[in-house]
């Protein structure tokens, strides 16, 4: 967990792999962010170019175990060690594969922060 300006914020980093029709996938660094003071039920994935997607933390958590979708974002397990996050835009779809352990670690950090600020 990276230190941030606010002790309650979480910022982890993960390598995603952009999946496309090309023969090889492309790695992409992704900042995984959570700020319970700003949006307590929301996680944010920030891609290079400051492209940010916000969606419910529960969607990410559920999608690690079973396919789920809400609005423009879908999440589902891909085998035993990968998770796919699909982002829909007017321009098309971006499919990004992550190591499930990185996403689980991020969720663990978000719940630890939430527990530390609960009354």
MARRO-740861 format. One record per residue: x, y, z of N, C-alpha, C in turn. Coordinates in Angstrom, 2 decimals, always signed. Atoms other than C-alpha are relative to their C-alpha. Layout:
[site [X; Y; Z]; [X; Y; Z]; [X; Y; Z]]
...
END
This chain:
[site [+0.86; -1.17; +0.00]; [+0.00; +0.00; +0.00]; [+0.90; +1.22; +0.00]]
[site [-0.82; -1.19; +0.11]; [+1.52; +3.28; -1.03]; [-0.47; +1.06; +0.97]]
[site [+0.43; -1.11; -0.84]; [+1.54; +6.22; +1.38]; [-0.68; +1.06; -0.85]]
[site [+0.71; -1.07; +0.71]; [-0.85; +8.97; +0.39]; [-0.12; +1.19; +0.93]]
[site [+0.15; -1.22; -0.80]; [-1.65; +12.46; +1.60]; [-0.92; -0.24; +1.18]]
[site [+0.97; +0.30; -1.05]; [-4.51; +11.07; +3.68]; [+0.20; -1.44; +0.42]]
[site [-0.24; +1.36; -0.49]; [-3.94; +8.03; +5.89]; [-1.12; -0.97; -0.34]]
[site [+1.12; +0.87; +0.31]; [-7.35; +6.69; +4.90]; [-0.04; -0.43; -1.46]]
[site [+0.01; +0.35; +1.42]; [-6.65; +6.56; +1.18]; [+0.89; -1.22; -0.25]]
[site [-0.78; +1.16; +0.42]; [-5.39; +3.39; -0.47]; [+0.38; +0.20; -1.45]]
[site [-0.44; +0.04; +1.39]; [-3.31; +3.29; -3.62]; [+0.95; -1.17; -0.17]]
[site [-0.81; +1.15; +0.35]; [-1.99; -0.02; -4.85]; [+0.28; +0.08; -1.50]]
[site [-0.32; +0.03; +1.43]; [-0.46; -0.76; -8.22]; [-0.04; -1.43; -0.49]]
[site [+0.10; +1.34; +0.61]; [-1.11; -3.70; -10.52]; [+0.37; +0.10; -1.47]]
[site [-0.24; +0.10; +1.44]; [-0.05; -4.79; -13.96]; [-1.22; -0.68; -0.60]]
[site [+1.08; +0.61; +0.75]; [-2.97; -5.40; -16.24]; [+0.55; -0.40; -1.37]]
[site [-0.35; +0.37; +1.38]; [-2.80; -7.01; -19.66]; [-1.21; +0.31; -0.85]]
[site [+1.09; -0.35; +0.91]; [-4.92; -5.46; -22.38]; [-0.15; -1.14; -1.00]]
[site [+0.30; +1.12; +0.88]; [-6.56; -8.28; -24.30]; [-0.68; +0.54; -1.24]]
[site [+0.59; -0.47; +1.25]; [-7.33; -7.65; -27.96]; [+0.11; -1.10; -1.05]]
[site [-0.10; +0.95; +1.09]; [-7.48; -9.38; -31.33]; [+1.45; -0.23; -0.43]]
[site [-1.42; +0.15; +0.36]; [-3.71; -8.90; -31.67]; [+0.54; -1.30; +0.60]]
[site [-0.53; +1.27; -0.50]; [-1.60; -12.03; -31.19]; [+0.58; +0.08; +1.42]]
[site [-0.56; -0.16; -1.33]; [+0.03; -10.63; -28.04]; [-0.77; +1.06; +0.78]]
[site [+0.64; -1.01; -0.84]; [-1.52; -8.79; -25.13]; [+1.06; +1.02; +0.42]]
[site [-0.92; -1.06; -0.43]; [-0.01; -5.51; -23.92]; [-0.11; +0.21; +1.50]]
[site [+0.06; -0.32; -1.43]; [+0.97; -4.91; -20.29]; [-0.30; +1.49; +0.19]]
[site [+0.33; -1.39; -0.31]; [-0.37; -1.72; -18.73]; [+0.02; +0.16; +1.53]]
[site [+0.02; -0.25; -1.44]; [+0.31; -0.27; -15.25]; [-1.33; +0.66; +0.38]]
[site [+1.29; -0.53; -0.45]; [-2.87; +0.47; -13.31]; [+0.12; +0.36; +1.48]]
[site [+0.08; -0.40; -1.41]; [-3.23; +2.45; -10.07]; [-1.39; -0.38; +0.49]]
[site [+1.26; +0.41; -0.62]; [-5.93; +0.94; -7.86]; [-0.20; +0.90; +1.21]]
[site [+0.18; -1.00; -1.06]; [-7.38; +3.62; -5.60]; [-1.32; -0.16; +0.72]]
[site [+1.19; +0.04; -0.85]; [-9.84; +3.80; -2.75]; [+0.11; +1.13; +1.01]]
[site [+0.04; -1.10; -0.95]; [-10.82; +6.82; -0.68]; [-1.34; -0.04; +0.73]]
[site [+1.27; +0.13; -0.71]; [-13.46; +6.07; +1.98]; [-0.60; +1.33; +0.42]]
[site [+0.54; -1.31; -0.36]; [-13.78; +9.76; +2.86]; [-0.73; +0.65; -1.16]]
[site [+0.61; -0.59; +1.19]; [-14.74; +10.64; -0.71]; [-1.13; -0.86; -0.53]]
[site [+1.00; +0.92; +0.53]; [-16.61; +7.60; -2.02]; [+0.19; -1.36; +0.68]]
[site [-0.27; +1.19; -0.80]; [-16.80; +4.83; +0.60]; [-0.36; -1.33; -0.66]]
[site [+0.39; +1.27; +0.63]; [-18.41; +2.21; -1.68]; [+0.62; -0.16; -1.38]]
[site [-0.51; -0.04; +1.36]; [-16.32; +2.95; -4.78]; [+1.50; -0.21; -0.05]]
[site [-1.42; +0.13; +0.30]; [-12.96; +1.84; -6.13]; [+0.26; +0.69; -1.33]]
[site [-0.35; -0.67; +1.25]; [-11.08; +3.58; -8.92]; [+1.21; -0.70; -0.61]]
[site [-1.12; +0.54; +0.77]; [-8.82; +2.09; -11.58]; [+0.49; +1.13; -0.90]]
[site [-0.55; -1.11; +0.77]; [-6.51; +4.69; -13.11]; [+1.07; -0.54; -0.95]]
[site [-0.88; +0.47; +1.06]; [-4.79; +3.90; -16.40]; [+0.91; +1.13; -0.47]]
[site [-0.85; -1.05; +0.56]; [-1.95; +5.75; -18.15]; [-0.82; +1.02; -0.78]]
[site [+0.75; -1.07; +0.65]; [-3.06; +9.08; -19.53]; [-1.08; +0.55; +0.91]]
[site [+0.98; -0.43; -1.01]; [-5.09; +9.64; -16.33]; [-1.42; -0.39; -0.37]]
[site [+1.32; +0.53; +0.33]; [-7.98; +7.58; -17.67]; [-0.49; -0.77; +1.22]]
[site [+0.48; +0.55; -1.26]; [-10.04; +6.72; -14.62]; [-1.40; -0.60; -0.14]]
[site [+1.30; +0.66; -0.07]; [-12.88; +4.28; -14.10]; [-0.35; -0.21; +1.46]]
[site [+0.48; +0.20; -1.36]; [-14.90; +4.30; -10.88]; [-1.17; -0.96; -0.04]]
[site [+1.11; +0.95; -0.06]; [-17.21; +1.48; -9.90]; [-0.10; -0.56; +1.41]]
[site [+0.21; +0.50; -1.36]; [-18.64; -0.22; -6.80]; [+1.04; -1.05; +0.40]]
[site [-0.94; +0.98; -0.55]; [-16.18; -2.11; -4.64]; [-0.65; -1.38; +0.02]]
[site [+0.71; +1.28; -0.03]; [-18.83; -4.82; -4.32]; [+0.01; -0.70; -1.36]]
[site [-0.06; +0.58; +1.34]; [-18.78; -5.32; -8.11]; [+1.33; -0.72; -0.20]]
[site [-1.31; +0.64; +0.10]; [-15.05; -6.04; -8.00]; [+0.07; -1.26; +0.85]]
[site [-0.04; +1.14; -0.92]; [-15.41; -8.35; -5.02]; [-0.82; -1.18; -0.54]]
[site [+0.86; +1.06; +0.55]; [-18.29; -10.33; -6.57]; [+0.61; -0.59; -1.26]]
[site [-0.57; +0.45; +1.26]; [-16.55; -10.51; -9.94]; [+1.22; -0.89; +0.14]]
[site [-1.12; +0.90; -0.22]; [-13.57; -12.31; -8.42]; [-0.47; -1.46; +0.11]]
[site [+0.55; +1.35; -0.20]; [-15.87; -15.31; -7.77]; [-0.94; -0.46; -1.10]]
[site [+1.01; +0.35; +1.02]; [-18.51; -15.16; -10.51]; [-0.18; +1.18; -0.94]]
[site [+0.20; -1.11; +0.94]; [-19.27; -13.12; -13.64]; [-1.08; +0.96; +0.50]]
[site [+0.94; -1.03; -0.42]; [-20.99; -9.85; -12.81]; [+0.19; +1.22; -0.89]]
[site [-0.05; -1.19; +0.85]; [-21.79; -6.65; -14.61]; [-0.92; +1.07; +0.59]]
[site [+0.85; -1.13; -0.39]; [-23.11; -3.21; -13.75]; [+0.35; +1.16; -0.92]]
[site [-0.23; -1.11; +0.92]; [-23.51; -0.51; -16.34]; [+1.06; -0.33; -1.03]]
[site [-1.05; +0.13; +1.01]; [-20.37; -0.14; -18.44]; [+1.16; -0.90; +0.42]]
[site [-1.13; +0.79; -0.51]; [-18.20; -2.50; -16.36]; [-0.44; -1.42; +0.32]]
[site [+0.20; +1.40; -0.32]; [-18.05; -6.27; -16.20]; [+1.27; -0.56; +0.64]]
[site [-1.13; +0.64; -0.68]; [-15.82; -8.39; -13.96]; [-0.30; -1.48; +0.10]]
[site [+0.19; +1.43; -0.15]; [-15.31; -12.14; -14.02]; [+1.33; -0.72; +0.19]]
[site [-1.22; +0.80; -0.15]; [-12.83; -14.81; -12.98]; [+0.37; -0.62; -1.34]]
[site [-0.51; +0.61; +1.23]; [-10.65; -16.19; -15.79]; [+1.01; -1.06; +0.44]]
[site [-0.86; +1.05; -0.56]; [-9.27; -19.51; -14.66]; [+0.12; +0.17; +1.50]]
[site [-0.15; -0.04; -1.46]; [-7.98; -19.91; -11.14]; [+0.80; +1.19; +0.50]]
[site [-0.90; -1.03; -0.50]; [-5.49; -17.04; -11.00]; [-0.14; +1.36; -0.70]]
[site [+0.18; -1.25; +0.74]; [-6.73; -14.31; -13.35]; [-1.43; +0.51; +0.17]]
[site [+1.31; -0.65; +0.00]; [-9.61; -11.84; -13.29]; [-0.03; +0.98; -1.16]]
[site [+0.17; -0.91; +1.13]; [-10.92; -9.90; -16.27]; [-0.94; +1.13; +0.40]]
[site [+0.85; -1.18; -0.18]; [-12.32; -6.38; -16.05]; [-0.22; +0.59; -1.39]]
[site [+0.38; -0.47; +1.33]; [-14.19; -5.14; -19.11]; [-0.63; +1.38; +0.13]]
[site [+0.46; -1.39; -0.05]; [-14.75; -1.40; -19.67]; [-0.63; +0.36; -1.35]]
[site [+0.71; -0.37; +1.23]; [-17.35; -0.26; -22.24]; [-0.05; +1.52; -0.13]]
[site [+0.13; -1.43; +0.31]; [-17.23; +3.18; -23.88]; [-0.74; +0.13; -1.32]]
[site [+0.62; -0.25; +1.31]; [-18.89; +4.78; -26.88]; [+0.93; -0.40; -1.14]]
[site [-1.00; +0.34; +1.02]; [-15.64; +4.05; -28.76]; [+0.28; -1.49; -0.10]]
[site [-0.27; +1.44; +0.04]; [-15.57; +0.34; -27.96]; [+0.14; -0.59; +1.39]]
[site [-0.16; +0.74; -1.25]; [-14.56; -2.10; -25.26]; [+1.49; -0.22; +0.26]]
[site [-1.36; +0.34; -0.43]; [-11.30; -2.46; -23.32]; [-0.11; -1.17; +0.97]]
[site [+0.00; +1.19; -0.84]; [-10.67; -5.87; -21.79]; [+1.38; -0.10; +0.64]]
[site [-1.27; +0.01; -0.71]; [-7.98; -5.98; -19.11]; [+0.01; -1.17; +0.97]]
[site [-0.15; +1.18; -0.86]; [-6.74; -9.12; -17.34]; [+1.00; +0.33; +1.10]]
[site [-0.84; -0.24; -1.18]; [-5.25; -8.92; -13.84]; [+0.28; -1.31; +0.72]]
[site [-0.20; +1.10; -0.94]; [-3.65; -11.37; -11.46]; [-1.00; +0.20; +1.13]]
[site [+1.02; -0.09; -1.04]; [-6.41; -12.10; -8.98]; [+0.62; +0.38; +1.35]]
[site [-0.63; -0.31; -1.29]; [-3.96; -11.89; -6.06]; [+0.20; +1.51; +0.17]]
[site [-0.18; -1.45; -0.11]; [-3.26; -8.20; -6.84]; [-1.32; +0.68; +0.36]]
[site [+1.32; -0.59; -0.30]; [-6.99; -7.41; -6.78]; [-0.47; -0.37; +1.40]]
[site [+0.35; +0.41; -1.37]; [-7.53; -9.42; -3.59]; [+0.78; +0.81; +1.03]]
[site [-0.83; -0.80; -0.90]; [-4.64; -7.59; -1.91]; [-0.56; +1.42; +0.11]]
[site [+0.59; -1.34; +0.00]; [-6.16; -4.26; -2.95]; [-1.29; +0.02; +0.83]]
[site [+1.24; +0.05; -0.78]; [-9.58; -5.24; -1.56]; [+0.29; -0.14; +1.49]]
[site [-0.39; +0.18; -1.41]; [-7.94; -6.38; +1.69]; [+0.43; +1.35; +0.58]]
[site [-0.43; -1.32; -0.47]; [-6.28; -2.95; +2.00]; [-1.18; +0.94; +0.17]]
[site [+1.16; -0.89; -0.12]; [-9.59; -1.17; +1.37]; [-0.82; -0.33; +1.24]]
[site [+0.79; +0.37; -1.19]; [-11.37; -3.15; +4.08]; [+0.76; +0.29; +1.28]]
[site [-0.79; -0.33; -1.19]; [-8.50; -2.63; +6.53]; [-0.12; +1.48; +0.33]]
[site [+0.15; -1.45; -0.20]; [-8.74; +1.14; +6.04]; [-1.39; +0.31; +0.51]]
[site [+1.38; -0.22; -0.43]; [-12.52; +1.05; +6.39]; [-0.17; -0.39; +1.47]]
[site [+0.12; +0.47; -1.38]; [-12.23; -0.95; +9.64]; [+0.71; +0.95; +0.96]]
[site [-0.75; -0.88; -0.89]; [-9.67; +1.49; +11.06]; [-0.69; +1.33; +0.26]]
[site [+0.70; -1.28; -0.21]; [-12.01; +4.48; +10.67]; [-1.41; -0.19; +0.52]]
[site [+1.34; +0.25; -0.53]; [-15.20; +2.80; +11.88]; [-0.03; +0.36; +1.47]]
[site [+0.11; -0.39; -1.42]; [-16.49; +4.09; +15.23]; [+0.02; -1.19; +0.91]]
END
